[in-house]
Amino acid sequence: MITYRQNPQLDFQAVLEIYDSVGWTNYTDRPTMLQKALKHSLFVLAAFDGDRLVGLLRAVGDGHSIVFIQDILVLPTYQRQGIGRQLLEQAVTHFPGIYQLHLLTDNTEKTRSFYEALGFTAVDSLDCIAYTYLKK
């Protein structure tokens, strides 16, 4: 049975393993940055199968007007079991009064379908554009 915990104490090796399992090397190549990012996140929600970390959502922002889902990950062997959906639904519920909840993800039909089914709207359909500055 999958359980969810808000802002839990996490075994950092398990955190690295979940980021590694989905190929997010920007984090795994910079473990000190990831530790600091987790520590300073507004909200962390973790999914566990027993004691095993199987999913993680990390949010940043002010918690009142805007929240940005920075990371949402599920171990590949646990994907398509509703864990990602549950992580997002709990995050939305956790911030009931916010004006905007954003996330940035791959532009694939799979991800569009997933997020749109949860009520998210692609910014291009709002006559908006998003910009990102990637520091080299």
C-alpha positions in Angstrom: 0.0 0.0 0.0 1.3 3.4 -1.0 1.4 6.1 1.8 2.1 9.8 1.4 3.9 12.0 3.8 4.3 15.8 3.8 7.7 17.3 4.4 9.2 14.0 5.6 12.8 13.3 6.7 14.2 11.6 3.6 17.1 9.3 3.2 19.2 11.3 0.7 20.5 8.2 -1.0 16.9 7.2 -1.8 16.3 10.7 -3.1 19.3 10.4 -5.4 18.2 7.0 -6.6 14.7 8.2 -7.6 16.2 11.2 -9.5 18.7 8.8 -11.1 15.9 6.3 -12.1 14.2 8.9 -14.3 17.5 10.3 -15.7 17.5 13.7 -14.1 21.3 14.1 -14.1 21.1 17.9 -13.5 20.3 16.9 -9.9 22.3 13.7 -9.5 25.5 15.5 -10.9 25.0 18.2 -8.3 24.0 16.4 -5.1 24.9 19.3 -2.8 22.6 21.6 -4.9 19.8 19.0 -4.6 20.2 18.8 -0.8 19.9 22.6 -0.5 17.0 22.7 -2.9 15.1 20.1 -0.9 15.9 21.9 2.4 14.6 25.2 1.0 11.5 23.9 -0.8 8.2 25.3 0.2 6.6 21.8 0.2 7.8 18.3 -0.3 5.4 15.3 -0.6 6.8 11.8 -0.7 5.2 8.5 -1.7 6.3 5.4 0.1 5.8 1.7 -0.5 6.5 0.5 3.0 9.8 2.3 3.8 10.8 2.6 0.1 10.6 6.0 -1.5 8.8 5.6 -4.8 7.5 9.1 -5.6 8.4 12.7 -4.8 6.9 16.1 -5.4 8.8 19.3 -4.6 7.2 22.7 -4.7 8.6 26.2 -4.5 7.0 29.6 -4.3 5.3 31.9 -1.8 2.4 29.5 -0.9 -0.2 32.3 -1.2 -0.3 33.7 -4.7 2.0 31.2 -6.6 3.4 27.7 -6.3 5.6 26.1 -8.8 5.8 22.3 -8.9 9.5 22.0 -9.5 9.9 18.3 -9.4 7.5 15.4 -9.6 9.0 11.9 -10.0 7.9 8.3 -9.7 10.2 5.3 -9.9 9.7 3.8 -13.4 8.5 0.5 -11.9 5.8 2.3 -10.0 4.6 4.6 -12.8 1.0 4.3 -14.2 -0.3 3.3 -10.8 -1.9 6.7 -9.9 1.0 7.8 -7.7 1.9 10.9 -9.7 -1.8 11.8 -9.9 -2.1 11.4 -6.1 1.0 13.6 -5.5 -0.4 16.4 -7.7 -3.9 16.2 -6.2 -2.5 16.4 -2.7 -0.3 19.3 -3.6 -3.3 21.2 -5.1 -5.3 20.5 -2.0 -2.5 21.6 0.2 -2.6 25.1 -1.4 -6.3 25.9 -1.6 -6.0 29.7 -1.8 -3.3 30.2 -4.3 -3.9 32.1 -7.5 -1.5 30.1 -9.8 0.0 26.7 -9.7 2.6 26.1 -12.4 4.9 23.4 -13.7 7.2 22.9 -16.6 7.4 19.5 -18.3 8.1 17.7 -21.5 5.9 18.6 -24.5 4.7 15.1 -25.3 1.2 13.8 -25.8 1.6 11.6 -22.7 2.4 14.5 -20.4 -0.2 16.8 -22.0 -2.9 14.2 -21.5 -1.8 13.5 -17.9 -1.7 17.2 -16.7 -4.8 18.3 -18.7 -6.8 15.4 -17.1 -5.8 16.9 -13.7 -7.1 20.4 -14.7 -3.9 22.0 -15.8 -3.9 24.2 -19.0 -1.0 24.6 -21.4 0.1 28.2 -21.4 0.0 28.4 -25.2 -3.8 27.8 -25.1 -4.1 30.9 -22.7 -2.4 33.1 -25.3 0.7 33.2 -23.1 4.3 32.1 -23.5 6.7 30.9 -20.8 10.3 31.8 -20.7 13.2 30.0 -19.1 16.7 31.3 -18.5 19.1 28.4 -18.1 22.3 29.3 -16.4 25.3 27.7 -18.0 
